[in-house]
Amino acid sequence: MKTVANKAAIRNTPKPFEKPIYVTRPFLPPIEEFTDGLQEIWDNQWLTNDGPVLKRFARQLSNYFETDNACLFNNGTLALQIGLQGMGISGEVITTPFTFVATTHALYWNKIRPVFVDIDPDYYTLDPEKVEAAITPWTTAILAVHVFGYPCNLLALADIARRYNLKLIYDAAHAFGVQVGGKPIAHFGDMSMFSFHATKLYHSLEGGLLTFRDSGLRQTCDYLKNFGFKNQTEVVMPGTNAKMNEMQALMGSMVLKHLDVIIEKGQKIDAVYREHLADVPGIRLASPLHSDVRYNYAYMLVEVDQEEFGISRDDLYEKLKEYNIYSRRYFHPLICDFACYKSVALKDPLTVARRVADRILNLPVYYDLSLDEARTICDVVAHLQTKRGTQHA
Ligand code: T4K
């Protein structure tokens, strides 16, 4: 076992935090900004159903994403579910087991069979070779996830989708603010879904957004999220209720103004983690992204190698709690191991996904986390490694 001393461990023996440090905390704009906006809602006496604040927010997002082909929802799960329905996706869809369970639920509610294939060991996104190998006559689409905001292999997936005439859909729940080659990530694929949940880097309390290549989908999704109403007397399809309300739109609009500083802060925290964890034996930091990617710094991931680190990822997760640090194991277990998806036949052994799910740990990163707090978290991680290493020396 390596017991190499490391920077963080040498600095000091850390004490538990006085208050809990969660994996994330929502960014909240100055309360005066929000109360000014509330006044407008009070004056309008309009709370939901395509109100004026929502309309303005939709225009802001269209500018931000440089597209009119967008539709707002009350959460990301319903956005994805409705988007799949609107596109008429059926049969089998090739997807990743290493994601939040809502990705697969959106398929389930459309009676689509998920076909789970393995992920890339560096960026945890779908492995294009595995995708191609899993195509059958029943495959209609690929549902890939820019997990943790790491862009999928956009070119390879687009090439496969084109050659096999499949729809290419991205769950971009984590990827708000990410750009590739100077373009918003929403510009890739046939459809992308962004989650604006409170736990996301960018949020609207709860909320979701779809962006599409086909402009006709916007009208369909507008119907589907509002019971299928075309007007007061015509219902053109069996829709549901998935509308975003005025309070959500207000928060979304406020947080958008602060997006740049939120990302800047994330970048600084990321740099602290990378500097202070780089030499900790058994801690593998996520691979650097390609130079044409502008990342959003929404997540900080490490993989724990039990042999080198001395304790398992699960033990580290538990021990961090003793220091009042609440990390998370996103995404463990794999979706195919949840009781409700255990019956899905697996053709791929999911070797990489299984290894990653057993080793991954998400460390805290959010706007209000100070750089000192991030350093202390590194000290704790290093201390836990060193302690064990010393015992075994
Ligand atoms: N696709 C992907 C790839 C996704 O990751 C998600 C959602 C979706 C689709 C679906 O999008 P939405 O329908 O949610 O828009 C959280 C979120 O609820 C979920 O939105 C998110 N992914 C998932 C990765 O994480 P939990 O159960 O882990 O969240 P929770 O409540 O344990 O919160 C985590 C930590 O955040 C807490 O320990 C403390 C902090 N927190 C949380 C909330 C809600 C706060 O400080 N304040 C808060 O208001 O699922």
Residues whose N, C-alpha, C, O or C-beta is under 5 A from the ligand:
A	BS01	T4K	Y22 T24 R25 P26 N75 G76 T77 T99 F100 A102 T103 D171 A173 S195 F196 H197 A198 T199 G207
